[in-house]
């Protein structure tokens, strides 16, 4: 149940059952957030030829947050193309030369709350023409964390 703005309180006013239910639901919602699992995450190196790093998540909230580290050795590589797929739909496809914190909106995907979905993060080292380059020098891409956020 999502958070609902509580009713306005005033002196000498009795709260209705509906208003008390709203407060009860809000307390349960906030307690659930406070008690959410804090799962440790290892920094995962991405293959630089689109081999996916795969994660499963139980969908609960609107946004997907991905922490990326990207290092480009410009003597060998122009950029790293990074793609994020959620349940098979591409939600991010951008050429990067640095890391980033991505906040990706999942609303348009029509997902069902509490269902498990697959997330894929892929990267590819490319030259200035967007072609794969196998010689990457010190180029690399890593996922430092991935989770859903309200």
Secondary structure, DSSP 8 states (H G I E B T S, - for coil): ----------TT----HHHHHHHHHHHHHHHHHHT--------EE--TBS--EEEEEE--SSEEEEEEEEE--TTT-SEEEEEEEETTEEEEEEEESS-EEEEEE-GGG---TT-EEEEEEEEEEE-TTS-B-S--TT-EEEEEEEEEE-
